[in-house]
Amino acid sequence: MVRTINLDTPLLQLSAAGDAVSQRDFLEHIFACGASGSGKTSGLSKYAARAQLLSGAGGLVLTTKPEDAAMWVELCRETKRLDSLIMVDQHSHGFNFLEHEISRQGEAGITSSIEYLIRVIEIANNVGAAAGRPGEAFWEDTKKQILRNAVPILWAARETVRVSDVLEFLRSAPTQPDQMRDPAWQQHSFFFEMFTRAEGRIDDATAARILSFWEREWIGLEQKTRSNISISLSTALDRFNHGWMREMFTGATNFMPELCFHGAIIVLNLPPLTLNDDALIAQQVIKYAWQRTVLTRNALPPADRERPLFLHVDECQYHINSFDAEFLSTCRGSRVSSIFLTQSLPSLYARMGGENSRDRVHQLLGNFRTKVFHANGCAETNEWAAKTIGRTVKRRSSFNHSEGTSENYGANMGDGSNVGTNSSSGSSMSWNSGNGSGGSWSGSAFRTTARR
């Protein structure tokens, strides 16, 4: 049984004067940014990771560079946590995320898995050099409607759901009103096979509602519209139907997020610098599953919710999505700390994707109470850092001194005679200070006139 954690216990010493980062500080999340070579990974990232490992925390680690996994192996060796390490790569581990979601929540997980698939589609569309934008409401709603009328049949027929089955179900759906009663079509249709197997395993009302959708609403759409919807879903999900992505996400499950509740350190050794966009999608899908599972942790027995957890994401610009801000704002109660590191704000803007990406990035960053700024050549990031740190009032003083003189003489003659002399001189001096006090002095000008 995990002992009760004192959240104010120092985990990371910052100075000889006693400055330290406690578990409570970690739970309020840490964000760091700095240029390449500024010491993010070799400094903050390593020290924060070591502190969490020594505390006994479990966690999920996302990687970007091929050498990241080796660093975590060494850290686990130093902290005697090698027995807790699960190194996930594209061939040794499998995680059927849809099956996990349904088994975790029971029958309610069928609806939840549909939301999961929509999120996976968003992740797949936003990965790449040019992030996708959300479609119009009609297309998004239609995708959800298709999934709501496919997943329950697949689950009833096979007691599992795979992405490959969702795609095959859609591709073999009827396109003509009379096909459902055509024996030749029935013989070769995966769609019809799944409906036949599901008979008796799903209530009649649900089966009738789903059948009505496919026979009326789906067939009633124009052929071009159906094709566009089908292509849109296939483009996003077809990655899970090929290669190591199919092997990892549609086969047997041999690791799951709940292992972290008992101290497991899951390192996703799927660096996108070598495995490209598939690795980005895979890591975000697993991260999303981990986040969803963690947020329901408080409903579990005490032994499953005492241990602190961490989410460690270096080069986070590759791994963020729209769900991260929501997760960070609510996960503190589940004893989760997040450490995100990146190079600059523009790198986050570019990767967030979708509309209002700048606002959503700042919404994300607002959840990190501790921010660490390394050396950086990005003017926008540095300006944001200056505003975040704050500005102080500076006291300034000034002094002025001036002098002046003037003289004039004149004479005039008329019927009589009048001779006059006029002279004047003057000087002035003034000074002031900006410290709240002031003083002034001036000489008085004088004039003399003589008559004769």
Secondary structure, 3 states (H helix, E strand, C coil): CCCCCCCCCEEEECCCCCCEEEHHHHHCCEEEECCCCCCHHHHHHHHHHHHHHHCCCEEEEECCCCCHHHHHHHHHHHCCCHHHEEEECCCCCCCCHHHHHHHHHHHHHHHHHHHHHHHHHHHHHHCCCCCCCCCCHHHHHHHHHHHHCCHHHHHHHHCCCCHHHHHHHHHCCCCCCCHHHCHHHHHHCHHHHHHHHHCCCCCHHHHHHHHHHHHHHHHHCCHHHHHHHHHHHHHHHHHHHCHHHHHHHCCCCCCCHHHHHHCCEEEECCCHHHHHHHHHHHHHHHHHHHHHHHHCHHHCCHHHCCCCEEEEECCHHHCCCCHHHHHHHHHHHHCEEEEEEECCHHHHHHHHCCCCHHHHHHHHHCCCCEEEECCCCCHHHHHHHHHHHCCCCCCCCCCCCCCCCCCCCCCEECCCEECEEEEEECCEEEEECCCCCEEEEECCCEEEEEEC
